[in-house]
Amino acid sequence: MPWCEECTKYFVPNALTTEGNCPMCGSIIAQSDVNGRPILQPVTAKTLDLKSLARSTGEDEKAPWHFKLLVAALIVYLSWRVVSLFI
Ligand SMILES: [Zn+2]
């Protein structure tokens, strides 16, 4: 949570300016991550890289086996329903 030393006040990240400065005194506020380590380059509207966030390793994009089984069973069922129309 951003902390301004001069104002002795916490700010929510949305309350900061687009450059990551204090909205009251304008000083640069060092943001920290969840572990308390300071973030060297604060995430702001200009430094946010959505493309890097959207990129993934591809490990979580694979469909689970039970979904494939469900789709295969659905195809077999619907095929049988079409065949049963003509029997
Ligand atoms: Zn301030």
PDB file of the backbone (N, CA, C, O) and the ligand in Angstrom, with CONECT records:
HET     ZN  A 101       1
ATOM      1  N   MET A   1       0.852  -1.188   0.000  1.00  0.00           N
ATOM      2  CA  MET A   1       0.000   0.000   0.000  1.00  0.00           C
ATOM      3  C   MET A   1       0.883   1.231   0.000  1.00  0.00           C
ATOM      4  O   MET A   1       1.798   1.339   0.815  1.00  0.00           O
ATOM      5  N   PRO A   2       0.617   2.163  -0.908  1.00  0.00           N
ATOM      6  CA  PRO A   2       1.459   3.361  -0.993  1.00  0.00           C
ATOM      7  C   PRO A   2       1.371   4.207   0.279  1.00  0.00           C
ATOM      8  O   PRO A   2       0.286   4.476   0.795  1.00  0.00           O
ATOM      9  N   TRP A   3       2.517   4.607   0.755  1.00  0.00           N
ATOM     10  CA  TRP A   3       2.607   5.398   1.980  1.00  0.00           C
ATOM     11  C   TRP A   3       3.366   6.664   1.678  1.00  0.00           C
ATOM     12  O   TRP A   3       4.483   6.607   1.163  1.00  0.00           O
ATOM     13  N   CYS A   4       2.776   7.825   1.991  1.00  0.00           N
ATOM     14  CA  CYS A   4       3.459   9.104   1.802  1.00  0.00           C
ATOM     15  C   CYS A   4       4.074   9.509   3.134  1.00  0.00           C
ATOM     16  O   CYS A   4       3.373   9.663   4.134  1.00  0.00           O
ATOM     17  N   GLU A   5       5.410   9.680   3.133  1.00  0.00           N
ATOM     18  CA  GLU A   5       6.114  10.007   4.360  1.00  0.00           C
ATOM     19  C   GLU A   5       5.802  11.436   4.809  1.00  0.00           C
ATOM     20  O   GLU A   5       5.687  11.705   6.005  1.00  0.00           O
ATOM     21  N   GLU A   6       5.667  12.340   3.854  1.00  0.00           N
ATOM     22  CA  GLU A   6       5.453  13.756   4.212  1.00  0.00           C
ATOM     23  C   GLU A   6       4.049  13.992   4.738  1.00  0.00           C
ATOM     24  O   GLU A   6       3.859  14.763   5.680  1.00  0.00           O
ATOM     25  N   CYS A   7       3.059  13.333   4.136  1.00  0.00           N
ATOM     26  CA  CYS A   7       1.671  13.513   4.578  1.00  0.00           C
ATOM     27  C   CYS A   7       1.317  12.557   5.705  1.00  0.00           C
ATOM     28  O   CYS A   7       0.266  12.700   6.328  1.00  0.00           O
ATOM     29  N   THR A   8       2.184  11.577   5.978  1.00  0.00           N
ATOM     30  CA  THR A   8       1.938  10.513   6.954  1.00  0.00           C
ATOM     31  C   THR A   8       0.549   9.914   6.733  1.00  0.00           C
ATOM     32  O   THR A   8      -0.306   9.898   7.618  1.00  0.00           O
ATOM     33  N   LYS A   9       0.372   9.423   5.505  1.00  0.00           N
ATOM     34  CA  LYS A   9      -0.941   8.920   5.141  1.00  0.00           C
ATOM     35  C   LYS A   9      -0.788   7.791   4.129  1.00  0.00           C
ATOM     36  O   LYS A   9       0.072   7.839   3.249  1.00  0.00           O
ATOM     37  N   TYR A  10      -1.644   6.769   4.269  1.00  0.00           N
ATOM     38  CA  TYR A  10      -1.735   5.711   3.277  1.00  0.00           C
ATOM     39  C   TYR A  10      -2.676   6.133   2.162  1.00  0.00           C
ATOM     40  O   TYR A  10      -3.633   6.874   2.389  1.00  0.00           O
ATOM     41  N   PHE A  11      -2.397   5.657   0.964  1.00  0.00           N
ATOM     42  CA  PHE A  11      -3.276   5.913  -0.179  1.00  0.00           C
ATOM     43  C   PHE A  11      -3.590   4.600  -0.871  1.00  0.00           C
ATOM     44  O   PHE A  11      -2.746   3.705  -0.934  1.00  0.00           O
ATOM     45  N   VAL A  12      -4.804   4.485  -1.389  1.00  0.00           N
ATOM     46  CA  VAL A  12      -5.109   3.348  -2.259  1.00  0.00           C
ATOM     47  C   VAL A  12      -4.422   3.626  -3.595  1.00  0.00           C
ATOM     48  O   VAL A  12      -4.251   4.789  -3.959  1.00  0.00           O
ATOM     49  N   PRO A  13      -4.025   2.588  -4.334  1.00  0.00           N
ATOM     50  CA  PRO A  13      -3.300   2.819  -5.591  1.00  0.00           C
ATOM     51  C   PRO A  13      -4.074   3.662  -6.595  1.00  0.00           C
ATOM     52  O   PRO A  13      -3.466   4.376  -7.392  1.00  0.00           O
ATOM     53  N   ASN A  14      -5.401   3.595  -6.573  1.00  0.00           N
ATOM     54  CA  ASN A  14      -6.178   4.389  -7.530  1.00  0.00           C
ATOM     55  C   ASN A  14      -6.188   5.871  -7.182  1.00  0.00           C
ATOM     56  O   ASN A  14      -6.494   6.701  -8.039  1.00  0.00           O
ATOM     57  N   ALA A  15      -5.859   6.219  -5.942  1.00  0.00           N
ATOM     58  CA  ALA A  15      -5.878   7.617  -5.535  1.00  0.00           C
ATOM     59  C   ALA A  15      -4.629   8.356  -5.975  1.00  0.00           C
ATOM     60  O   ALA A  15      -4.599   9.586  -5.948  1.00  0.00           O
ATOM     61  N   LEU A  16      -3.593   7.626  -6.381  1.00  0.00           N
ATOM     62  CA  LEU A  16      -2.349   8.274  -6.803  1.00  0.00           C
ATOM     63  C   LEU A  16      -2.529   8.903  -8.170  1.00  0.00           C
ATOM     64  O   LEU A  16      -3.474   8.588  -8.894  1.00  0.00           O
ATOM     65  N   THR A  17      -1.617   9.790  -8.513  1.00  0.00           N
ATOM     66  CA  THR A  17      -1.646  10.378  -9.851  1.00  0.00           C
ATOM     67  C   THR A  17      -1.217   9.326 -10.866  1.00  0.00           C
ATOM     68  O   THR A  17      -0.764   8.246 -10.485  1.00  0.00           O
ATOM     69  N   THR A  18      -1.355   9.629 -12.149  1.00  0.00           N
ATOM     70  CA  THR A  18      -1.009   8.644 -13.174  1.00  0.00           C
ATOM     71  C   THR A  18       0.472   8.323 -13.176  1.00  0.00           C
ATOM     72  O   THR A  18       0.875   7.272 -13.675  1.00  0.00           O
ATOM     73  N   GLU A  19       1.298   9.216 -12.623  1.00  0.00           N
ATOM     74  CA  GLU A  19       2.737   8.940 -12.528  1.00  0.00           C
ATOM     75  C   GLU A  19       3.091   8.207 -11.241  1.00  0.00           C
ATOM     76  O   GLU A  19       4.249   7.839 -11.046  1.00  0.00           O
ATOM     77  N   GLY A  20       2.123   7.987 -10.364  1.00  0.00           N
ATOM     78  CA  GLY A  20       2.384   7.294  -9.118  1.00  0.00           C
ATOM     79  C   GLY A  20       2.817   8.224  -8.003  1.00  0.00           C
ATOM     80  O   GLY A  20       3.440   7.783  -7.038  1.00  0.00           O
ATOM     81  N   ASN A  21       2.498   9.503  -8.120  1.00  0.00           N
ATOM     82  CA  ASN A  21       2.881  10.458  -7.085  1.00  0.00           C
ATOM     83  C   ASN A  21       1.743  10.662  -6.097  1.00  0.00           C
ATOM     84  O   ASN A  21       0.604  10.258  -6.336  1.00  0.00           O
ATOM     85  N   CYS A  22       2.082  11.299  -4.982  1.00  0.00           N
ATOM     86  CA  CYS A  22       1.084  11.606  -3.960  1.00  0.00           C
ATOM     87  C   CYS A  22       0.117  12.657  -4.504  1.00  0.00           C
ATOM     88  O   CYS A  22       0.564  13.658  -5.064  1.00  0.00           O
ATOM     89  N   PRO A  23      -1.203  12.458  -4.353  1.00  0.00           N
ATOM     90  CA  PRO A  23      -2.138  13.449  -4.887  1.00  0.00           C
ATOM     91  C   PRO A  23      -2.175  14.740  -4.068  1.00  0.00           C
ATOM     92  O   PRO A  23      -2.667  15.758  -4.555  1.00  0.00           O
ATOM     93  N   MET A  24      -1.666  14.717  -2.836  1.00  0.00           N
ATOM     94  CA  MET A  24      -1.744  15.907  -1.983  1.00  0.00           C
ATOM     95  C   MET A  24      -0.479  16.747  -2.084  1.00  0.00           C
ATOM     96  O   MET A  24      -0.561  17.958  -2.290  1.00  0.00           O
ATOM     97  N   CYS A  25       0.688  16.129  -1.942  1.00  0.00           N
ATOM     98  CA  CYS A  25       1.925  16.912  -1.963  1.00  0.00           C
ATOM     99  C   CYS A  25       2.719  16.674  -3.248  1.00  0.00           C
ATOM    100  O   CYS A  25       3.639  17.440  -3.535  1.00  0.00           O
ATOM    101  N   GLY A  26       2.401  15.652  -4.021  1.00  0.00           N
ATOM    102  CA  GLY A  26       3.070  15.430  -5.292  1.00  0.00           C
ATOM    103  C   GLY A  26       4.390  14.714  -5.199  1.00  0.00           C
ATOM    104  O   GLY A  26       5.067  14.568  -6.217  1.00  0.00           O
ATOM    105  N   SER A  27       4.794  14.259  -4.028  1.00  0.00           N
ATOM    106  CA  SER A  27       6.068  13.565  -3.912  1.00  0.00           C
ATOM    107  C   SER A  27       5.946  12.143  -4.434  1.00  0.00           C
ATOM    108  O   SER A  27       4.862  11.559  -4.447  1.00  0.00           O
ATOM    109  N   ILE A  28       7.091  11.593  -4.868  1.00  0.00           N
ATOM    110  CA  ILE A  28       7.106  10.238  -5.417  1.00  0.00           C
ATOM    111  C   ILE A  28       6.948   9.245  -4.280  1.00  0.00           C
ATOM    112  O   ILE A  28       7.718   9.253  -3.320  1.00  0.00           O
ATOM    113  N   ILE A  29       5.958   8.405  -4.396  1.00  0.00           N
ATOM    114  CA  ILE A  29       5.688   7.410  -3.355  1.00  0.00           C
ATOM    115  C   ILE A  29       6.246   6.074  -3.813  1.00  0.00           C
ATOM    116  O   ILE A  29       5.899   5.592  -4.891  1.00  0.00           O
ATOM    117  N   ALA A  30       7.091   5.481  -3.017  1.00  0.00           N
ATOM    118  CA  ALA A  30       7.649   4.181  -3.341  1.00  0.00           C
ATOM    119  C   ALA A  30       6.614   3.129  -3.024  1.00  0.00           C
ATOM    120  O   ALA A  30       6.258   2.935  -1.862  1.00  0.00           O
ATOM    121  N   GLN A  31       6.123   2.445  -4.049  1.00  0.00           N
ATOM    122  CA  GLN A  31       5.138   1.407  -3.825  1.00  0.00           C
ATOM    123  C   GLN A  31       5.841   0.112  -3.448  1.00  0.00           C
ATOM    124  O   GLN A  31       6.982  -0.135  -3.838  1.00  0.00           O
ATOM    125  N   SER A  32       5.148  -0.692  -2.696  1.00  0.00           N
ATOM    126  CA  SER A  32       5.710  -1.972  -2.286  1.00  0.00           C
ATOM    127  C   SER A  32       4.747  -3.078  -2.666  1.00  0.00           C
ATOM    128  O   SER A  32       3.538  -2.875  -2.774  1.00  0.00           O
ATOM    129  N   ASP A  33       5.329  -4.272  -2.870  1.00  0.00           N
ATOM    130  CA  ASP A  33       4.485  -5.410  -3.227  1.00  0.00           C
ATOM    131  C   ASP A  33       3.878  -6.012  -1.967  1.00  0.00           C
ATOM    132  O   ASP A  33       3.996  -5.441  -0.883  1.00  0.00           O
ATOM    133  N   VAL A  34       3.226  -7.169  -2.110  1.00  0.00           N
ATOM    134  CA  VAL A  34       2.535  -7.761  -0.970  1.00  0.00           C
ATOM    135  C   VAL A  34       3.497  -8.214   0.115  1.00  0.00           C
ATOM    136  O   VAL A  34       3.094  -8.372   1.267  1.00  0.00           O
ATOM    137  N   ASN A  35       4.774  -8.426  -0.233  1.00  0.00           N
ATOM    138  CA  ASN A  35       5.749  -8.844   0.751  1.00  0.00           C
ATOM    139  C   ASN A  35       6.487  -7.672   1.379  1.00  0.00           C
ATOM    140  O   ASN A  35       7.381  -7.876   2.201  1.00  0.00           O
ATOM    141  N   GLY A  36       6.126  -6.437   1.002  1.00  0.00           N
ATOM    142  CA  GLY A  36       6.745  -5.277   1.601  1.00  0.00           C
ATOM    143  C   GLY A  36       7.998  -4.799   0.889  1.00  0.00           C
ATOM    144  O   GLY A  36       8.578  -3.782   1.268  1.00  0.00           O
ATOM    145  N   ARG A  37       8.422  -5.532  -0.149  1.00  0.00           N
ATOM    146  CA  ARG A  37       9.610  -5.101  -0.894  1.00  0.00           C
ATOM    147  C   ARG A  37       9.223  -3.935  -1.799  1.00  0.00           C
ATOM    148  O   ARG A  37       8.149  -3.962  -2.400  1.00  0.00           O
ATOM    149  N   PRO A  38      10.063  -2.921  -1.909  1.00  0.00           N
ATOM    150  CA  PRO A  38       9.715  -1.776  -2.764  1.00  0.00           C
ATOM    151  C   PRO A  38       9.749  -2.154  -4.235  1.00  0.00           C
ATOM    152  O   PRO A  38      10.644  -2.874  -4.679  1.00  0.00           O
ATOM    153  N   ILE A  39       8.775  -1.667  -4.984  1.00  0.00           N
ATOM    154  CA  ILE A  39       8.721  -1.870  -6.420  1.00  0.00           C
ATOM    155  C   ILE A  39       9.512  -0.753  -7.077  1.00  0.00           C
ATOM    156  O   ILE A  39       9.213   0.424  -6.873  1.00  0.00           O
ATOM    157  N   LEU A  40      10.521  -1.112  -7.867  1.00  0.00           N
ATOM    158  CA  LEU A  40      11.384  -0.100  -8.456  1.00  0.00           C
ATOM    159  C   LEU A  40      10.641   0.699  -9.513  1.00  0.00           C
ATOM    160  O   LEU A  40      10.781   1.920  -9.590  1.00  0.00           O
ATOM    161  N   GLN A  41       9.841   0.003 -10.338  1.00  0.00           N
ATOM    162  CA  GLN A  41       9.051   0.703 -11.348  1.00  0.00           C
ATOM    163  C   GLN A  41       7.578   0.510 -11.005  1.00  0.00           C
ATOM    164  O   GLN A  41       7.018  -0.553 -11.270  1.00  0.00           O
ATOM    165  N   PRO A  42       6.949   1.517 -10.422  1.00  0.00           N
ATOM    166  CA  PRO A  42       5.547   1.334 -10.023  1.00  0.00           C
ATOM    167  C   PRO A  42       4.642   1.135 -11.236  1.00  0.00           C
ATOM    168  O   PRO A  42       4.873   1.691 -12.310  1.00  0.00           O
ATOM    169  N   VAL A  43       3.618   0.333 -11.033  1.00  0.00           N
ATOM    170  CA  VAL A  43       2.660   0.062 -12.104  1.00  0.00           C
ATOM    171  C   VAL A  43       1.683   1.223 -12.173  1.00  0.00           C
ATOM    172  O   VAL A  43       0.905   1.454 -11.248  1.00  0.00           O
ATOM    173  N   THR A  44       1.734   1.941 -13.270  1.00  0.00           N
ATOM    174  CA  THR A  44       0.811   3.039 -13.499  1.00  0.00           C
ATOM    175  C   THR A  44       0.122   2.814 -14.835  1.00  0.00           C
ATOM    176  O   THR A  44       0.339   1.795 -15.490  1.00  0.00           O
ATOM    177  N   ALA A  45      -0.702   3.762 -15.235  1.00  0.00           N
ATOM    178  CA  ALA A  45      -1.407   3.622 -16.509  1.00  0.00           C
ATOM    179  C   ALA A  45      -0.422   3.600 -17.672  1.00  0.00           C
ATOM    180  O   ALA A  45      -0.692   2.962 -18.689  1.00  0.00           O
ATOM    181  N   LYS A  46       0.710   4.280 -17.543  1.00  0.00           N
ATOM    182  CA  LYS A  46       1.669   4.334 -18.645  1.00  0.00           C
ATOM    183  C   LYS A  46       2.613   3.144 -18.651  1.00  0.00           C
ATOM    184  O   LYS A  46       3.067   2.724 -19.716  1.00  0.00           O
ATOM    185  N   THR A  47       2.916   2.589 -17.477  1.00  0.00           N
ATOM    186  CA  THR A  47       3.866   1.478 -17.426  1.00  0.00           C
ATOM    187  C   THR A  47       3.184   0.125 -17.453  1.00  0.00           C
ATOM    188  O   THR A  47       3.861  -0.902 -17.502  1.00  0.00           O
ATOM    189  N   LEU A  48       1.852   0.096 -17.422  1.00  0.00           N
ATOM    190  CA  LEU A  48       1.136  -1.178 -17.437  1.00  0.00           C
ATOM    191  C   LEU A  48       1.263  -1.825 -18.809  1.00  0.00           C
ATOM    192  O   LEU A  48       0.901  -1.218 -19.817  1.00  0.00           O
ATOM    193  N   ASP A  49       1.771  -3.043 -18.855  1.00  0.00           N
ATOM    194  CA  ASP A  49       1.954  -3.757 -20.115  1.00  0.00           C
ATOM    195  C   ASP A  49       0.963  -4.909 -20.161  1.00  0.00           C
ATOM    196  O   ASP A  49       1.216  -5.986 -19.620  1.00  0.00           O
ATOM    197  N   LEU A  50      -0.165  -4.670 -20.809  1.00  0.00           N
ATOM    198  CA  LEU A  50      -1.209  -5.695 -20.848  1.00  0.00           C
ATOM    199  C   LEU A  50      -0.805  -6.879 -21.710  1.00  0.00           C
ATOM    200  O   LEU A  50      -1.235  -8.006 -21.462  1.00  0.00           O
ATOM    201  N   LYS A  51       0.022  -6.629 -22.728  1.00  0.00           N
ATOM    202  CA  LYS A  51       0.422  -7.735 -23.594  1.00  0.00           C
ATOM    203  C   LYS A  51       1.269  -8.753 -22.839  1.00  0.00           C
ATOM    204  O   LYS A  51       1.152  -9.956 -23.070  1.00  0.00           O
ATOM    205  N   SER A  52       2.125  -8.270 -21.935  1.00  0.00           N
ATOM    206  CA  SER A  52       2.928  -9.223 -21.163  1.00  0.00           C
ATOM    207  C   SER A  52       2.071  -9.973 -20.158  1.00  0.00           C
ATOM    208  O   SER A  52       2.363 -11.117 -19.810  1.00  0.00           O
ATOM    209  N   LEU A  53       0.997  -9.314 -19.689  1.00  0.00           N
ATOM    210  CA  LEU A  53       0.103 -10.007 -18.764  1.00  0.00           C
ATOM    211  C   LEU A  53      -0.740 -11.044 -19.491  1.00  0.00           C
ATOM    212  O   LEU A  53      -1.082 -12.081 -18.923  1.00  0.00           O
ATOM    213  N   ALA A  54      -1.078 -10.763 -20.758  1.00  0.00           N
ATOM    214  CA  ALA A  54      -1.921 -11.681 -21.517  1.00  0.00           C
ATOM    215  C   ALA A  54      -1.140 -12.893 -22.010  1.00  0.00           C
ATOM    216  O   ALA A  54      -1.714 -13.956 -22.249  1.00  0.00           O
ATOM    217  N   ARG A  55       0.178 -12.727 -22.162  1.00  0.00           N
ATOM    218  CA  ARG A  55       0.992 -13.853 -22.604  1.00  0.00           C
ATOM    219  C   ARG A  55       1.026 -14.924 -21.520  1.00  0.00           C
ATOM    220  O   ARG A  55       1.116 -14.615 -20.332  1.00  0.00           O
ATOM    221  N   SER A  56       0.956 -16.137 -21.924  1.00  0.00           N
ATOM    222  CA  SER A  56       1.046 -17.214 -20.935  1.00  0.00           C
ATOM    223  C   SER A  56       1.975 -18.293 -21.473  1.00  0.00           C
ATOM    224  O   SER A  56       2.362 -18.278 -22.642  1.00  0.00           O
ATOM    225  N   THR A  57       2.317 -19.213 -20.612  1.00  0.00           N
ATOM    226  CA  THR A  57       3.230 -20.280 -21.003  1.00  0.00           C
ATOM    227  C   THR A  57       2.519 -21.377 -21.766  1.00  0.00           C
ATOM    228  O   THR A  57       3.170 -22.226 -22.376  1.00  0.00           O
ATOM    229  N   GLY A  58       1.195 -21.378 -21.745  1.00  0.00           N
ATOM    230  CA  GLY A  58       0.433 -22.383 -22.457  1.00  0.00           C
ATOM    231  C   GLY A  58       0.127 -23.606 -21.630  1.00  0.00           C
ATOM    232  O   GLY A  58      -0.537 -24.525 -22.111  1.00  0.00           O
ATOM    233  N   GLU A  59       0.592 -23.642 -20.398  1.00  0.00           N
ATOM    234  CA  GLU A  59       0.354 -24.819 -19.567  1.00  0.00           C
ATOM    235  C   GLU A  59      -1.100 -24.898 -19.093  1.00  0.00           C
ATOM    236  O   GLU A  59      -1.649 -25.988 -18.930  1.00  0.00           O
ATOM    237  N   ASP A  60      -1.714 -23.733 -18.875  1.00  0.00           N
ATOM    238  CA  ASP A  60      -3.067 -23.729 -18.341  1.00  0.00           C
ATOM    239  C   ASP A  60      -4.123 -23.659 -19.433  1.00  0.00           C
ATOM    240  O   ASP A  60      -5.310 -23.544 -19.126  1.00  0.00           O
ATOM    241  N   GLU A  61      -3.719 -23.724 -20.709  1.00  0.00           N
ATOM    242  CA  GLU A  61      -4.673 -23.603 -21.789  1.00  0.00           C
ATOM    243  C   GLU A  61      -5.182 -24.958 -22.262  1.00  0.00           C
ATOM    244  O   GLU A  61      -6.096 -25.016 -23.085  1.00  0.00           O
ATOM    245  N   LYS A  62      -4.619 -26.030 -21.767  1.00  0.00           N
ATOM    246  CA  LYS A  62      -5.013 -27.357 -22.215  1.00  0.00           C
ATOM    247  C   LYS A  62      -6.341 -27.750 -21.584  1.00  0.00           C
ATOM    248  O   LYS A  62      -6.563 -27.545 -20.390  1.00  0.00           O
ATOM    249  N   ALA A  63      -7.228 -28.322 -22.412  1.00  0.00           N
ATOM    250  CA  ALA A  63      -8.520 -28.752 -21.887  1.00  0.00           C
ATOM    251  C   ALA A  63      -8.326 -29.991 -21.029  1.00  0.00           C
ATOM    252  O   ALA A  63      -7.505 -30.846 -21.362  1.00  0.00           O
ATOM    253  N   PRO A  64      -9.065 -30.105 -19.929  1.00  0.00           N
ATOM    254  CA  PRO A  64      -8.933 -31.284 -19.075  1.00  0.00           C
ATOM    255  C   PRO A  64      -9.520 -32.519 -19.751  1.00  0.00           C
ATOM    256  O   PRO A  64     -10.354 -32.409 -20.651  1.00  0.00           O
ATOM    257  N   TRP A  65      -9.077 -33.696 -19.309  1.00  0.00           N
ATOM    258  CA  TRP A  65      -9.477 -34.952 -19.970  1.00  0.00           C
ATOM    259  C   TRP A  65     -10.964 -35.206 -19.835  1.00  0.00           C
ATOM    260  O   TRP A  65     -11.576 -35.761 -20.748  1.00  0.00           O
ATOM    261  N   HIS A  66     -11.561 -34.814 -18.722  1.00  0.00           N
ATOM    262  CA  HIS A  66     -12.986 -35.101 -18.542  1.00  0.00           C
ATOM    263  C   HIS A  66     -13.844 -34.218 -19.443  1.00  0.00           C
ATOM    264  O   HIS A  66     -14.972 -34.581 -19.776  1.00  0.00           O
ATOM    265  N   PHE A  67     -13.314 -33.056 -19.839  1.00  0.00           N
ATOM    266  CA  PHE A  67     -14.048 -32.238 -20.806  1.00  0.00           C
ATOM    267  C   PHE A  67     -14.038 -32.904 -22.172  1.00  0.00           C
ATOM    268  O   PHE A  67     -15.056 -32.915 -22.864  1.00  0.00           O
ATOM    269  N   LYS A  68     -12.891 -33.463 -22.570  1.00  0.00           N
ATOM    270  CA  LYS A  68     -12.803 -34.170 -23.850  1.00  0.00           C
ATOM    271  C   LYS A  68     -13.711 -35.392 -23.852  1.00  0.00           C
ATOM    272  O   LYS A  68     -14.350 -35.693 -24.860  1.00  0.00           O
ATOM    273  N   LEU A  69     -13.769 -36.103 -22.715  1.00  0.00           N
ATOM    274  CA  LEU A  69     -14.656 -37.263 -22.597  1.00  0.00           C
ATOM    275  C   LEU A  69     -16.115 -36.839 -22.720  1.00  0.00           C
ATOM    276  O   LEU A  69     -16.910 -37.526 -23.362  1.00  0.00           O
ATOM    277  N   LEU A  70     -16.470 -35.714 -22.111  1.00  0.00           N
ATOM    278  CA  LEU A  70     -17.835 -35.222 -22.193  1.00  0.00           C
ATOM    279  C   LEU A  70     -18.204 -34.843 -23.621  1.00  0.00           C
ATOM    280  O   LEU A  70     -19.315 -35.126 -24.068  1.00  0.00           O
ATOM    281  N   VAL A  71     -17.290 -34.208 -24.338  1.00  0.00           N
ATOM    282  CA  VAL A  71     -17.551 -33.828 -25.726  1.00  0.00           C
ATOM    283  C   VAL A  71     -17.690 -35.074 -26.595  1.00  0.00           C
ATOM    284  O   VAL A  71     -18.567 -35.127 -27.458  1.00  0.00           O
ATOM    285  N   ALA A  72     -16.837 -36.080 -26.380  1.00  0.00           N
ATOM    286  CA  ALA A  72     -16.927 -37.323 -27.150  1.00  0.00           C
ATOM    287  C   ALA A  72     -18.246 -38.027 -26.870  1.00  0.00           C
ATOM    288  O   ALA A  72     -18.886 -38.521 -27.798  1.00  0.00           O
ATOM    289  N   ALA A  73     -18.665 -38.081 -25.611  1.00  0.00           N
ATOM    290  CA  ALA A  73     -19.944 -38.721 -25.267  1.00  0.00           C
ATOM    291  C   ALA A  73     -21.110 -37.945 -25.868  1.00  0.00           C
ATOM    292  O   ALA A  73     -22.099 -38.548 -26.286  1.00  0.00           O
ATOM    293  N   LEU A  74     -21.014 -36.634 -25.917  1.00  0.00           N
ATOM    294  CA  LEU A  74     -22.074 -35.822 -26.515  1.00  0.00           C
ATOM    295  C   LEU A  74     -22.176 -36.079 -28.011  1.00  0.00           C
ATOM    296  O   LEU A  74     -23.279 -36.149 -28.553  1.00  0.00           O
ATOM    297  N   ILE A  75     -21.042 -36.220 -28.682  1.00  0.00           N
ATOM    298  CA  ILE A  75     -21.051 -36.509 -30.121  1.00  0.00           C
ATOM    299  C   ILE A  75     -21.681 -37.874 -30.383  1.00  0.00           C
ATOM    300  O   ILE A  75     -22.486 -38.020 -31.303  1.00  0.00           O
ATOM    301  N   VAL A  76     -21.317 -38.877 -29.577  1.00  0.00           N
ATOM    302  CA  VAL A  76     -21.900 -40.216 -29.733  1.00  0.00           C
ATOM    303  C   VAL A  76     -23.396 -40.169 -29.485  1.00  0.00           C
ATOM    304  O   VAL A  76     -24.160 -40.770 -30.240  1.00  0.00           O
ATOM    305  N   TYR A  77     -23.835 -39.470 -28.445  1.00  0.00           N
ATOM    306  CA  TYR A  77     -25.257 -39.381 -28.127  1.00  0.00           C
ATOM    307  C   TYR A  77     -26.036 -38.695 -29.236  1.00  0.00           C
ATOM    308  O   TYR A  77     -27.078 -39.195 -29.660  1.00  0.00           O
ATOM    309  N   LEU A  78     -25.542 -37.548 -29.715  1.00  0.00           N
ATOM    310  CA  LEU A  78     -26.258 -36.823 -30.763  1.00  0.00           C
ATOM    311  C   LEU A  78     -26.259 -37.606 -32.067  1.00  0.00           C
ATOM    312  O   LEU A  78     -27.239 -37.557 -32.811  1.00  0.00           O
ATOM    313  N   SER A  79     -25.176 -38.332 -32.360  1.00  0.00           N
ATOM    314  CA  SER A  79     -25.142 -39.172 -33.553  1.00  0.00           C
ATOM    315  C   SER A  79     -26.206 -40.260 -33.452  1.00  0.00           C
ATOM    316  O   SER A  79     -26.908 -40.545 -34.422  1.00  0.00           O
ATOM    317  N   TRP A  80     -26.318 -40.861 -32.279  1.00  0.00           N
ATOM    318  CA  TRP A  80     -27.342 -41.901 -32.095  1.00  0.00           C
ATOM    319  C   TRP A  80     -28.750 -41.325 -32.221  1.00  0.00           C
ATOM    320  O   TRP A  80     -29.634 -41.989 -32.761  1.00  0.00           O
ATOM    321  N   ARG A  81     -28.977 -40.108 -31.737  1.00  0.00           N
ATOM    322  CA  ARG A  81     -30.294 -39.481 -31.858  1.00  0.00           C
ATOM    323  C   ARG A  81     -30.644 -39.227 -33.326  1.00  0.00           C
ATOM    324  O   ARG A  81     -31.809 -39.351 -33.704  1.00  0.00           O
ATOM    325  N   VAL A  82     -29.663 -38.876 -34.158  1.00  0.00           N
ATOM    326  CA  VAL A  82     -29.899 -38.662 -35.582  1.00  0.00           C
ATOM    327  C   VAL A  82     -30.179 -39.986 -36.265  1.00  0.00           C
ATOM    328  O   VAL A  82     -31.078 -40.079 -37.101  1.00  0.00           O
ATOM    329  N   VAL A  83     -29.404 -41.026 -35.908  1.00  0.00           N
ATOM    330  CA  VAL A  83     -29.612 -42.365 -36.511  1.00  0.00           C
ATOM    331  C   VAL A  83     -30.974 -42.904 -36.112  1.00  0.00           C
ATOM    332  O   VAL A  83     -31.654 -43.522 -36.931  1.00  0.00           O
ATOM    333  N   SER A  84     -31.387 -42.683 -34.872  1.00  0.00           N
ATOM    334  CA  SER A  84     -32.650 -43.230 -34.396  1.00  0.00           C
ATOM    335  C   SER A  84     -33.855 -42.589 -35.078  1.00  0.00           C
ATOM    336  O   SER A  84     -34.958 -43.129 -34.999  1.00  0.00           O
ATOM    337  N   LEU A  85     -33.675 -41.477 -35.731  1.00  0.00           N
ATOM    338  CA  LEU A  85     -34.782 -40.872 -36.476  1.00  0.00           C
ATOM    339  C   LEU A  85     -35.185 -41.715 -37.671  1.00  0.00           C
ATOM    340  O   LEU A  85     -36.352 -41.733 -38.063  1.00  0.00           O
ATOM    341  N   PHE A  86     -34.216 -42.416 -38.249  1.00  0.00           N
ATOM    342  CA  PHE A  86     -34.455 -43.163 -39.475  1.00  0.00           C
ATOM    343  C   PHE A  86     -34.636 -44.659 -39.245  1.00  0.00           C
ATOM    344  O   PHE A  86     -34.878 -45.403 -40.196  1.00  0.00           O
ATOM    345  N   ILE A  87     -34.525 -45.098 -38.037  1.00  0.00           N
ATOM    346  CA  ILE A  87     -34.672 -46.529 -37.784  1.00  0.00           C
ATOM    347  C   ILE A  87     -36.140 -46.871 -37.567  1.00  0.00           C
ATOM    348  O   ILE A  87     -36.477 -48.033 -37.338  1.00  0.00           O
TER     349      ILE A  87
HETATM  350 ZN    ZN A 101       2.022  13.377   0.231  1.00  0.00          ZN2+
END
